């Protein structure tokens, strides 16, 4: 369902309105916390990790939104919230020595608003109280809701930096209020990440930020693990601001989700102590932002590509982190524009259930596209997009809507045109299609993956020919027929009724400003060289298909060169054969295979394939 109605980018650039939007997202969670507050149960779907970790993850991830909200309050508002929290603690018969520090209580009881709490601050106070109690119970070995000791590669390592973030940006609420006993328990539990192995990928930043928080708050931490993590992060770095997600990993949205954003958070607290890494993280963010700006069309949509798409508006977490840490790879007004457009595009979509809880999925609830690590609480990683709420009321960012830069966009011309950009460090060819001066669609032409690791639907998420901000991509349900395979934006072969699609690409691919050339094989005995050439209205695909006569003599083979999956009853993408004997057909795939639209149609050219050499050439028009 839709939780919001007709939110505009301007609504999200108004601090008070944006605060209310975030609080609506957080308020929906309140009925589902455990009695202690330490666990959050909002669904029953499974993951490869334990149920206890699922509930701890769901508890931790809302902190990515709550913490910047608290950091951006005025001192008077903070005092009012703390007063309310302490009064609640007293009414619950909590002694100060077991719950909150007396200094914190004394400092906030003089607030002139203590007798009358505005509704917004009352809700914030309720959430703060839940999280203080939750941290106390979750880190207490004697509590029935104790989060427990960890093991190697534990999912809870991914959630520790959210608590670390709270210690860094809202210590008045989540550190100063804690008793010495609770601080000791919290420190000991967070240090679990220093006693075990973590995945050699973006997870290294989780350990870095957790240790950073412990260090800043004067608690025991591992300098050695912090330094080793920083060394590994440097090893993952490529060029032009882009990281691989681990050695041999992908360049995907884990760059804005984690790699660049967490680097800026590290820099904010370590400029003086570690100027070398701080300067590197700044330089990389400055370079990355100049590429990443072009991933968004003017509606706010960003093309889905790669794994963890259920994190949704975490796509714009990098922009929000830039605002929070005062780093501007592009003008500040443009950053705010990109962020608010993306947030409004997402929050106007039916991505919530009937209780107002974010669902697993992308443009709508959809378990089909999920990975084995997507738990009910996982989508709340998206709340990192609200980091900008940490900015104070008097920051000039909140006045930008009164300038001549409209957050809703402005018409600059009445012509249709296409801009093609070569991003060599990703690598991608980006097509930006314009109509009446507005960018209406961004399409990425890619060579695809050259290796396979174990995340679900790796082929569809990385190895199609093109990915669109308007049409997304589709996930296969099976290879038993075309309807279940939903082979949009790829070349599919049907042999004896079974569907084979483009999967891994050989490492010798070529990409430049004019074309992408790749060598691949869908199945033994069939080798394909594909060339993608961008045009003003879309792209042209040329396929050189070599079929082994020894293996496929007298076997019927058909090839389906497929365009984007478009919404039903919409003719937004056309396909036709160029000089080849291809027949245009329309595939009606299974519902809920596409990430953005529940029901789609896939236009395609069908070719008869013979033993020996075959040449196919198809044009796709979508811009």
Beta strands, then each sheet from edge to edge (+ up, - down):
strand 1: 417-423
strand 2: 428-435
strand 3: 438-445
strand 4: 466-468
strand 5: 491-495
strand 6: 498-501
strand 7: 510-511
strand 8: 516-523
strand 9: 526-534
strand 10: 538-547
strand 11: 557-567
strand 12: 574-577
strand 13: 583-587
strand 14: 600-609
strand 15: 612-621
sheet 1: 1+ 2- 3+ 4-
sheet 2: 6+ 5- 11+ 14- 13+
sheet 3: 7+ 8- 9+ 10- 15+ 12-
end
